[in-house]
């Protein structure tokens, strides 16, 4: 049953009263082999694409999240492999990128649809021929979502770069890059594509204690003129605990924020910031900042190591860019623990014996704000404590909602049916408030915040999924 729920809270960061309006769709039953992609909001309606192996259904929901229509998309060929759906920022339609097989050959296809799900344009971009082994792929979007970079590797030592302009539905380039002594699954870190179509691929080198002074990142580049190059980014005498790269289109810089360690690879000692000028990349140097002792004590508590203070179990989740060339590094503390016990009745038994249960912990968020020159601006800890078992953490972590005035981190307080949804609202000075938004007790919701989509400055769409039953939730902030 559809429900429209008005939940009002006081916002301590402004004097106005803010309310959240939740609009929940009807329940949709999915098959066990169904995958879905939340495309976004186009033409005033929310679009959902279901991939049911041989059938591909597009479902539309109106402003009250009532299902208004559903149609099956007629895609080309057989053995469809969905790669990406990209909604245009002006709401005029969306693009669907996929691979298909025809007469033993593999092709890369791009289709364009209007908000009504009608095919507007279609083109076959690449004929891959016959794959010897199943290829791996990675799809990267530009910030303005007008360009795509598809990395395809069939052999672990070679990477094929395919860049696509969605506005013209044309290839910008299709090149193969073969780094020396390269194994994709071990050495590939990340890739980025600019709004103009230039691409970067980051390869990690010698991140070992025995090769401390040789540790670096090898960065390969390809531009729209089909010229390729590479340069090295030395990490000095520090080793990398985790890192996240992002291209700053406003300031024309490849930026990176990460964590480093010096002695103990189990703990991060601090964070670093890098700004790389594409015209002079060899001049870039990372700026390292040790964690303040007060921050370590706040996170680690009494368990912190006095001789070698640091923080363990951290992952760099995101990099939010500032207009001045600085940025925010968003870090989450998380861990997965396997439990084996012959006495436990809760373990799952399969054909290969007893499968251990996995405990998922997603706890504190740490946000570092950094000036363009790498100097620390502010830092804050956003406390949360999420625990779940054997669910891959799909209901854990957070959703980041961005607008010019603040960042909102939305999350489930606890991973269970009777759960409170909360948020942290952080402004540009690092000041924050924590608000409890609503309770799911009477709503029968299990929200997957990590899979949400922001469709406006004050609105997002979230999937709620449990036991192959899917509902979509539109959450709107209103100011009165």
Secondary structure as a PSIPRED ss2 file (coil, helix, strand):
# PSIPRED VFORMAT (PSIPRED V4.0)

   1 X C   1.000  0.000  0.000
   2 X C   1.000  0.000  0.000
   3 X E   0.000  0.000  1.000
   4 X E   0.000  0.000  1.000
   5 X E   0.000  0.000  1.000
   6 X E   0.000  0.000  1.000
   7 X E   0.000  0.000  1.000
   8 X E   0.000  0.000  1.000
   9 X E   0.000  0.000  1.000
  10 X E   0.000  0.000  1.000
  11 X C   1.000  0.000  0.000
  12 X C   1.000  0.000  0.000
  13 X C   1.000  0.000  0.000
  14 X C   1.000  0.000  0.000
  15 X C   1.000  0.000  0.000
  16 X C   1.000  0.000  0.000
  17 X E   0.000  0.000  1.000
  18 X E   0.000  0.000  1.000
  19 X E   0.000  0.000  1.000
  20 X E   0.000  0.000  1.000
  21 X E   0.000  0.000  1.000
  22 X E   0.000  0.000  1.000
  23 X E   0.000  0.000  1.000
  24 X E   0.000  0.000  1.000
  25 X C   1.000  0.000  0.000
  26 X C   1.000  0.000  0.000
  27 X C   1.000  0.000  0.000
  28 X E   0.000  0.000  1.000
  29 X E   0.000  0.000  1.000
  30 X C   1.000  0.000  0.000
  31 X C   1.000  0.000  0.000
  32 X C   1.000  0.000  0.000
  33 X C   1.000  0.000  0.000
  34 X C   1.000  0.000  0.000
  35 X E   0.000  0.000  1.000
  36 X E   0.000  0.000  1.000
  37 X E   0.000  0.000  1.000
  38 X E   0.000  0.000  1.000
  39 X E   0.000  0.000  1.000
  40 X E   0.000  0.000  1.000
  41 X E   0.000  0.000  1.000
  42 X E   0.000  0.000  1.000
  43 X C   1.000  0.000  0.000
  44 X C   1.000  0.000  0.000
  45 X E   0.000  0.000  1.000
  46 X E   0.000  0.000  1.000
  47 X E   0.000  0.000  1.000
  48 X E   0.000  0.000  1.000
  49 X E   0.000  0.000  1.000
  50 X E   0.000  0.000  1.000
  51 X E   0.000  0.000  1.000
  52 X E   0.000  0.000  1.000
  53 X C   1.000  0.000  0.000
  54 X C   1.000  0.000  0.000
  55 X E   0.000  0.000  1.000
  56 X E   0.000  0.000  1.000
  57 X E   0.000  0.000  1.000
  58 X E   0.000  0.000  1.000
  59 X E   0.000  0.000  1.000
  60 X E   0.000  0.000  1.000
  61 X E   0.000  0.000  1.000
  62 X C   1.000  0.000  0.000
  63 X C   1.000  0.000  0.000
  64 X C   1.000  0.000  0.000
  65 X C   1.000  0.000  0.000
  66 X C   1.000  0.000  0.000
  67 X E   0.000  0.000  1.000
  68 X E   0.000  0.000  1.000
  69 X E   0.000  0.000  1.000
  70 X E   0.000  0.000  1.000
  71 X E   0.000  0.000  1.000
  72 X E   0.000  0.000  1.000
  73 X C   1.000  0.000  0.000
  74 X C   1.000  0.000  0.000
  75 X C   1.000  0.000  0.000
  76 X C   1.000  0.000  0.000
  77 X C   1.000  0.000  0.000
  78 X E   0.000  0.000  1.000
  79 X E   0.000  0.000  1.000
  80 X E   0.000  0.000  1.000
  81 X E   0.000  0.000  1.000
  82 X E   0.000  0.000  1.000
  83 X E   0.000  0.000  1.000
  84 X E   0.000  0.000  1.000
  85 X E   0.000  0.000  1.000
  86 X E   0.000  0.000  1.000
  87 X E   0.000  0.000  1.000
  88 X C   1.000  0.000  0.000
  89 X C   1.000  0.000  0.000
  90 X C   1.000  0.000  0.000
  91 X C   1.000  0.000  0.000
  92 X C   1.000  0.000  0.000
  93 X C   1.000  0.000  0.000
  94 X E   0.000  0.000  1.000
  95 X E   0.000  0.000  1.000
  96 X E   0.000  0.000  1.000
  97 X E   0.000  0.000  1.000
  98 X E   0.000  0.000  1.000
  99 X E   0.000  0.000  1.000
 100 X E   0.000  0.000  1.000
 101 X E   0.000  0.000  1.000
 102 X E   0.000  0.000  1.000
 103 X C   1.000  0.000  0.000
 104 X C   1.000  0.000  0.000
 105 X E   0.000  0.000  1.000
 106 X E   0.000  0.000  1.000
 107 X E   0.000  0.000  1.000
 108 X E   0.000  0.000  1.000
 109 X E   0.000  0.000  1.000
 110 X E   0.000  0.000  1.000
 111 X E   0.000  0.000  1.000
 112 X E   0.000  0.000  1.000
 113 X E   0.000  0.000  1.000
 114 X C   1.000  0.000  0.000
 115 X C   1.000  0.000  0.000
 116 X C   1.000  0.000  0.000
 117 X C   1.000  0.000  0.000
 118 X C   1.000  0.000  0.000
 119 X E   0.000  0.000  1.000
 120 X E   0.000  0.000  1.000
 121 X E   0.000  0.000  1.000
 122 X E   0.000  0.000  1.000
 123 X E   0.000  0.000  1.000
 124 X E   0.000  0.000  1.000
 125 X E   0.000  0.000  1.000
 126 X E   0.000  0.000  1.000
 127 X E   0.000  0.000  1.000
 128 X E   0.000  0.000  1.000
 129 X E   0.000  0.000  1.000
 130 X C   1.000  0.000  0.000
 131 X C   1.000  0.000  0.000
 132 X C   1.000  0.000  0.000
 133 X C   1.000  0.000  0.000
 134 X C   1.000  0.000  0.000
 135 X C   1.000  0.000  0.000
 136 X E   0.000  0.000  1.000
 137 X E   0.000  0.000  1.000
 138 X E   0.000  0.000  1.000
 139 X E   0.000  0.000  1.000
 140 X E   0.000  0.000  1.000
 141 X E   0.000  0.000  1.000
 142 X C   1.000  0.000  0.000
 143 X C   1.000  0.000  0.000
 144 X C   1.000  0.000  0.000
 145 X C   1.000  0.000  0.000
 146 X C   1.000  0.000  0.000
 147 X E   0.000  0.000  1.000
 148 X E   0.000  0.000  1.000
 149 X E   0.000  0.000  1.000
 150 X E   0.000  0.000  1.000
 151 X E   0.000  0.000  1.000
 152 X E   0.000  0.000  1.000
 153 X E   0.000  0.000  1.000
 154 X C   1.000  0.000  0.000
 155 X C   1.000  0.000  0.000
 156 X C   1.000  0.000  0.000
 157 X C   1.000  0.000  0.000
 158 X C   1.000  0.000  0.000
 159 X E   0.000  0.000  1.000
 160 X E   0.000  0.000  1.000
 161 X E   0.000  0.000  1.000
 162 X E   0.000  0.000  1.000
 163 X E   0.000  0.000  1.000
 164 X E   0.000  0.000  1.000
 165 X E   0.000  0.000  1.000
 166 X C   1.000  0.000  0.000
 167 X C   1.000  0.000  0.000
 168 X C   1.000  0.000  0.000
 169 X C   1.000  0.000  0.000
 170 X E   0.000  0.000  1.000
 171 X E   0.000  0.000  1.000
 172 X E   0.000  0.000  1.000
 173 X E   0.000  0.000  1.000
 174 X E   0.000  0.000  1.000
 175 X E   0.000  0.000  1.000
 176 X E   0.000  0.000  1.000
 177 X E   0.000  0.000  1.000
 178 X C   1.000  0.000  0.000
 179 X C   1.000  0.000  0.000
 180 X C   1.000  0.000  0.000
 181 X C   1.000  0.000  0.000
 182 X C   1.000  0.000  0.000
 183 X C   1.000  0.000  0.000
 184 X H   0.000  1.000  0.000
 185 X H   0.000  1.000  0.000
 186 X H   0.000  1.000  0.000
 187 X H   0.000  1.000  0.000
 188 X E   0.000  0.000  1.000
 189 X E   0.000  0.000  1.000
 190 X E   0.000  0.000  1.000
 191 X E   0.000  0.000  1.000
 192 X E   0.000  0.000  1.000
 193 X E   0.000  0.000  1.000
 194 X C   1.000  0.000  0.000
 195 X C   1.000  0.000  0.000
 196 X C   1.000  0.000  0.000
 197 X C   1.000  0.000  0.000
 198 X C   1.000  0.000  0.000
 199 X E   0.000  0.000  1.000
 200 X E   0.000  0.000  1.000
 201 X E   0.000  0.000  1.000
 202 X E   0.000  0.000  1.000
 203 X E   0.000  0.000  1.000
 204 X E   0.000  0.000  1.000
 205 X E   0.000  0.000  1.000
 206 X C   1.000  0.000  0.000
 207 X C   1.000  0.000  0.000
 208 X C   1.000  0.000  0.000
 209 X H   0.000  1.000  0.000
 210 X H   0.000  1.000  0.000
 211 X H   0.000  1.000  0.000
 212 X H   0.000  1.000  0.000
 213 X H   0.000  1.000  0.000
 214 X H   0.000  1.000  0.000
 215 X C   1.000  0.000  0.000
 216 X E   0.000  0.000  1.000
 217 X E   0.000  0.000  1.000
 218 X E   0.000  0.000  1.000
 219 X E   0.000  0.000  1.000
 220 X E   0.000  0.000  1.000
 221 X E   0.000  0.000  1.000
 222 X E   0.000  0.000  1.000
 223 X C   1.000  0.000  0.000
 224 X C   1.000  0.000  0.000
 225 X C   1.000  0.000  0.000
 226 X C   1.000  0.000  0.000
 227 X C   1.000  0.000  0.000
 228 X E   0.000  0.000  1.000
 229 X E   0.000  0.000  1.000
 230 X E   0.000  0.000  1.000
 231 X E   0.000  0.000  1.000
 232 X E   0.000  0.000  1.000
 233 X E   0.000  0.000  1.000
 234 X E   0.000  0.000  1.000
 235 X C   1.000  0.000  0.000
 236 X C   1.000  0.000  0.000
 237 X C   1.000  0.000  0.000
 238 X C   1.000  0.000  0.000
 239 X E   0.000  0.000  1.000
 240 X E   0.000  0.000  1.000
 241 X E   0.000  0.000  1.000
 242 X E   0.000  0.000  1.000
 243 X E   0.000  0.000  1.000
 244 X E   0.000  0.000  1.000
 245 X E   0.000  0.000  1.000
 246 X E   0.000  0.000  1.000
 247 X E   0.000  0.000  1.000
 248 X E   0.000  0.000  1.000
 249 X C   1.000  0.000  0.000
 250 X C   1.000  0.000  0.000
 251 X C   1.000  0.000  0.000
 252 X C   1.000  0.000  0.000
 253 X E   0.000  0.000  1.000
 254 X E   0.000  0.000  1.000
 255 X E   0.000  0.000  1.000
 256 X E   0.000  0.000  1.000
 257 X E   0.000  0.000  1.000
 258 X E   0.000  0.000  1.000
 259 X E   0.000  0.000  1.000
 260 X E   0.000  0.000  1.000
 261 X E   0.000  0.000  1.000
 262 X C   1.000  0.000  0.000
 263 X C   1.000  0.000  0.000
 264 X C   1.000  0.000  0.000
 265 X C   1.000  0.000  0.000
 266 X C   1.000  0.000  0.000
 267 X E   0.000  0.000  1.000
 268 X E   0.000  0.000  1.000
 269 X C   1.000  0.000  0.000
 270 X E   0.000  0.000  1.000
 271 X E   0.000  0.000  1.000
 272 X E   0.000  0.000  1.000
 273 X E   0.000  0.000  1.000
 274 X E   0.000  0.000  1.000
 275 X E   0.000  0.000  1.000
 276 X E   0.000  0.000  1.000
 277 X E   0.000  0.000  1.000
 278 X C   1.000  0.000  0.000
 279 X C   1.000  0.000  0.000
 280 X C   1.000  0.000  0.000
 281 X H   0.000  1.000  0.000
 282 X H   0.000  1.000  0.000
 283 X H   0.000  1.000  0.000
 284 X C   1.000  0.000  0.000
 285 X C   1.000  0.000  0.000
 286 X C   1.000  0.000  0.000
 287 X E   0.000  0.000  1.000
 288 X E   0.000  0.000  1.000
 289 X E   0.000  0.000  1.000
 290 X E   0.000  0.000  1.000
 291 X C   1.000  0.000  0.000
 292 X C   1.000  0.000  0.000
 293 X H   0.000  1.000  0.000
 294 X H   0.000  1.000  0.000
 295 X H   0.000  1.000  0.000
 296 X H   0.000  1.000  0.000
 297 X H   0.000  1.000  0.000
 298 X H   0.000  1.000  0.000
 299 X H   0.000  1.000  0.000
 300 X H   0.000  1.000  0.000
 301 X H   0.000  1.000  0.000
 302 X H   0.000  1.000  0.000
 303 X H   0.000  1.000  0.000
 304 X C   1.000  0.000  0.000
 305 X C   1.000  0.000  0.000
 306 X C   1.000  0.000  0.000
 307 X C   1.000  0.000  0.000
 308 X C   1.000  0.000  0.000
 309 X C   1.000  0.000  0.000
 310 X C   1.000  0.000  0.000
 311 X E   0.000  0.000  1.000
 312 X E   0.000  0.000  1.000
 313 X C   1.000  0.000  0.000
 314 X E   0.000  0.000  1.000
 315 X E   0.000  0.000  1.000
 316 X E   0.000  0.000  1.000
 317 X E   0.000  0.000  1.000
 318 X E   0.000  0.000  1.000
 319 X E   0.000  0.000  1.000
 320 X E   0.000  0.000  1.000
 321 X E   0.000  0.000  1.000
 322 X C   1.000  0.000  0.000
 323 X C   1.000  0.000  0.000
 324 X C   1.000  0.000  0.000
 325 X C   1.000  0.000  0.000
 326 X C   1.000  0.000  0.000
 327 X E   0.000  0.000  1.000
 328 X E   0.000  0.000  1.000
 329 X E   0.000  0.000  1.000
 330 X E   0.000  0.000  1.000
 331 X E   0.000  0.000  1.000
 332 X E   0.000  0.000  1.000
 333 X E   0.000  0.000  1.000
 334 X E   0.000  0.000  1.000
 335 X E   0.000  0.000  1.000
 336 X E   0.000  0.000  1.000
 337 X E   0.000  0.000  1.000
 338 X E   0.000  0.000  1.000
 339 X E   0.000  0.000  1.000
 340 X C   1.000  0.000  0.000
 341 X C   1.000  0.000  0.000
 342 X C   1.000  0.000  0.000
 343 X C   1.000  0.000  0.000
 344 X C   1.000  0.000  0.000
 345 X C   1.000  0.000  0.000
 346 X C   1.000  0.000  0.000
 347 X C   1.000  0.000  0.000
 348 X E   0.000  0.000  1.000
 349 X E   0.000  0.000  1.000
 350 X E   0.000  0.000  1.000
 351 X C   1.000  0.000  0.000
 352 X C   1.000  0.000  0.000
 353 X E   0.000  0.000  1.000
 354 X E   0.000  0.000  1.000
 355 X E   0.000  0.000  1.000
 356 X C   1.000  0.000  0.000
 357 X E   0.000  0.000  1.000
 358 X E   0.000  0.000  1.000
 359 X E   0.000  0.000  1.000
 360 X E   0.000  0.000  1.000
 361 X E   0.000  0.000  1.000
 362 X E   0.000  0.000  1.000
 363 X E   0.000  0.000  1.000
 364 X E   0.000  0.000  1.000
 365 X E   0.000  0.000  1.000
 366 X E   0.000  0.000  1.000
 367 X E   0.000  0.000  1.000
 368 X E   0.000  0.000  1.000
 369 X E   0.000  0.000  1.000
 370 X E   0.000  0.000  1.000
 371 X C   1.000  0.000  0.000
 372 X C   1.000  0.000  0.000
 373 X C   1.000  0.000  0.000
 374 X C   1.000  0.000  0.000
 375 X C   1.000  0.000  0.000
 376 X E   0.000  0.000  1.000
 377 X E   0.000  0.000  1.000
 378 X E   0.000  0.000  1.000
 379 X E   0.000  0.000  1.000
 380 X E   0.000  0.000  1.000
 381 X E   0.000  0.000  1.000
 382 X E   0.000  0.000  1.000
 383 X C   1.000  0.000  0.000
 384 X C   1.000  0.000  0.000
 385 X C   1.000  0.000  0.000
 386 X E   0.000  0.000  1.000
 387 X E   0.000  0.000  1.000
 388 X E   0.000  0.000  1.000
 389 X E   0.000  0.000  1.000
 390 X C   1.000  0.000  0.000
 391 X C   1.000  0.000  0.000
 392 X C   1.000  0.000  0.000
 393 X C   1.000  0.000  0.000
 394 X C   1.000  0.000  0.000
 395 X C   1.000  0.000  0.000
 396 X C   1.000  0.000  0.000
 397 X C   1.000  0.000  0.000
 398 X C   1.000  0.000  0.000
 399 X E   0.000  0.000  1.000
 400 X E   0.000  0.000  1.000
 401 X E   0.000  0.000  1.000
 402 X E   0.000  0.000  1.000
 403 X E   0.000  0.000  1.000
 404 X C   1.000  0.000  0.000
 405 X C   1.000  0.000  0.000
 406 X E   0.000  0.000  1.000
 407 X E   0.000  0.000  1.000
 408 X E   0.000  0.000  1.000
 409 X E   0.000  0.000  1.000
 410 X E   0.000  0.000  1.000
 411 X E   0.000  0.000  1.000
 412 X E   0.000  0.000  1.000
 413 X C   1.000  0.000  0.000
 414 X C   1.000  0.000  0.000
 415 X C   1.000  0.000  0.000
 416 X C   1.000  0.000  0.000
 417 X C   1.000  0.000  0.000
 418 X C   1.000  0.000  0.000
 419 X C   1.000  0.000  0.000
 420 X E   0.000  0.000  1.000
 421 X E   0.000  0.000  1.000
 422 X E   0.000  0.000  1.000
 423 X E   0.000  0.000  1.000
 424 X E   0.000  0.000  1.000
 425 X E   0.000  0.000  1.000
 426 X E   0.000  0.000  1.000
 427 X E   0.000  0.000  1.000
 428 X C   1.000  0.000  0.000
 429 X C   1.000  0.000  0.000
 430 X C   1.000  0.000  0.000
 431 X C   1.000  0.000  0.000
 432 X E   0.000  0.000  1.000
 433 X E   0.000  0.000  1.000
 434 X E   0.000  0.000  1.000
 435 X E   0.000  0.000  1.000
 436 X E   0.000  0.000  1.000
 437 X E   0.000  0.000  1.000
 438 X E   0.000  0.000  1.000
 439 X E   0.000  0.000  1.000
 440 X C   1.000  0.000  0.000
 441 X C   1.000  0.000  0.000
 442 X C   1.000  0.000  0.000
 443 X C   1.000  0.000  0.000
 444 X C   1.000  0.000  0.000
 445 X C   1.000  0.000  0.000
 446 X C   1.000  0.000  0.000
 447 X E   0.000  0.000  1.000
 448 X E   0.000  0.000  1.000
 449 X E   0.000  0.000  1.000
 450 X E   0.000  0.000  1.000
 451 X E   0.000  0.000  1.000
 452 X E   0.000  0.000  1.000
 453 X E   0.000  0.000  1.000
 454 X E   0.000  0.000  1.000
 455 X E   0.000  0.000  1.000
 456 X E   0.000  0.000  1.000
 457 X C   1.000  0.000  0.000
 458 X C   1.000  0.000  0.000
 459 X E   0.000  0.000  1.000
 460 X E   0.000  0.000  1.000
 461 X E   0.000  0.000  1.000
 462 X E   0.000  0.000  1.000
 463 X E   0.000  0.000  1.000
 464 X E   0.000  0.000  1.000
 465 X E   0.000  0.000  1.000
 466 X E   0.000  0.000  1.000
 467 X C   1.000  0.000  0.000
 468 X C   1.000  0.000  0.000
 469 X E   0.000  0.000  1.000
 470 X E   0.000  0.000  1.000
 471 X E   0.000  0.000  1.000
 472 X E   0.000  0.000  1.000
 473 X E   0.000  0.000  1.000
 474 X E   0.000  0.000  1.000
 475 X E   0.000  0.000  1.000
 476 X E   0.000  0.000  1.000
 477 X E   0.000  0.000  1.000
 478 X E   0.000  0.000  1.000
 479 X E   0.000  0.000  1.000
 480 X C   1.000  0.000  0.000
